[in-house]
């Protein structure tokens, strides 16, 4: 998209802008209802169950009925809650989830009642940063919900949400840098058009994998659903919520799933562009067909969310934070350096393809060597740890008694002390065994013969 085509955004008549906003709102609600139904059906199939199949054809209306049920349930507000913040927290989460979709492109320019307009509400040169900013605001709803409930477990869930978003949004933002370098823009519509003929998920595979991992942590989904861990925090930040307010948190979670899936589609899978070999058809990327490709790609990512929930166990919190800070962020930084050097050699230094391959091979060899050295160091540490644990277990198996030491002594770390009665250490005259031993109490030989 050229700079002149940015004029299409902001020039739509008022009725078309309102129509687009209402269409996006309706699409997100429908996608949420469908995603809830699909998740329950897929997980039930993984667990050899049936899932919802009563309300509507194939149970498709079950999610809608659940929404009505939540809306009409009795609402319980804790006495210790800060009522104002308690009410506004779910509104913040739901609102942020909706408005993040303003810059997501659904398709190319089409004609709506004779008006040429792009299938996107708006766009501007830094629209990806806008999505990150809105995602950062959305976590305020979780934090305020935990604090305002006046309870311990929701507060801990809110604090976990803060740490989680900070950790994984850094890795998510770093995964975008390589996309910006290759696309030359932060505009979502221009990033989509820059992925012709090859998607960024292919040429920027490490960035794609980092983003996919980060988006699961960003949305508090299993196996990264630590703010809502029922085994530790009952229900996390929304433990004290009920009725419609709980439904708003539920809605925000699933809309965030759609948002990060749509952003992944936009940045790495070509957005609304048709996949190969459908892209060979001239009409695949024109008209309303691209909306279909966009929906299919988004549903593919949502299926990944469901698949992870149905197969992976929840991580421990220390493992989760260690993975974000010690794995994802360093890998993202190293990958940014590699991409920057590659683009420099490609654009500013006149190298042949053979020379580029040699430079790439040397870089990969250096990285593999560094990874091997780190692995060797890690193995040595693991061996030392195993040896220390073995020594600890050996010491723990040692039993100290007064008979073995001559007098009772305090056990060393890892040892245990068995109390020995004093009379057991007294020997019978003419015998070397203790008084309570078998040898000391055995009858004489002649008595046994008689």
BELRAWO-V114987 format. One record per residue. PHI is phi in whole degrees, 0 to 359 (999 if undefined). Layout:
# BELRAWO-V114987
phi: [PHI	PHI]
This chain:
# BELRAWO-V114987
phi: [999	278	297	294	286	295	293	295	275	99	256	289	294	299	293	286	296	296	297	297	298	294	296	296	300	296	297	294	296	295	297	295	299	292	296	298	298	295	298	294	289	293	295	296	293	295	261	58	241	262	85	295	209	254	275	79	296	59	76	295	269	297	296	296	294	297	296	297	298	295	294	262	286	293	261	242	248	298	294	276	285	275	300	298	292	301	283	280	300	295	294	299	298	292	295	298	296	285	286	294	278	296	252	275	279	262	185	281	286	229	255	241	52	84	253	284	211	285	281	198	294	201	202	204	299	237	292	293	295	299	297	298	295	294	297	291	291	300	290	299	299	291	295	293	297	293	288	285	288	70	228	287	296	300	297	297	296	296	294	297	299	299	298	293	294	300	295	272	287	297	297	296	297	293	292	281	299	298	296	297	296	283	279	73	199	253	279	297	293	287	295	298	290	287	265	253	262	236	284	290	296	272	276	235	301	301	298	297	293	296	294	299	293	292	291	291	291	292	264	58	257	301	273	251	273	292	294	240	298	291	287	241	239	64	224	76	296	254	301	269	258	211	57	292	293	296	298	292	296	298	297	298	298	285	292	298	300	294	295	292	292	294	293	297	298	292	273	234	248	77	59	274	291	289	285	287	267	297	293	288	280	298	269	292	250	234	71	263	301	303	298	294	298	297	297	295	294	297	294	297	293	296	298	298	304	294	299	298	297	279	236	259	281	289	282	288	295	293	296	297	291	297	296	292	276	258	240	296	294	300	297	297	295	297	294	298	298	297	297	297	295	297	293	297	295	284	258	258	251	280	245	283	298	296	295	296	296	295	298	295	296	296	298	295	297	296	296	296	296	297	295	295	298	296	292	298	297	295	295	296	297	295	296	297	296	295	296	296	294	295	297	297	294	295	294	292	280	285	247	265	229	297	293	280	253	91	200	297	231	296	289	286	302	93	258	233	246	257	288	246	301	297	290	288	267	271	264	283	305	85	228	264	266	298	295	265	276	294	293	287	258	292	289	299	298	293	294	293	292	294]
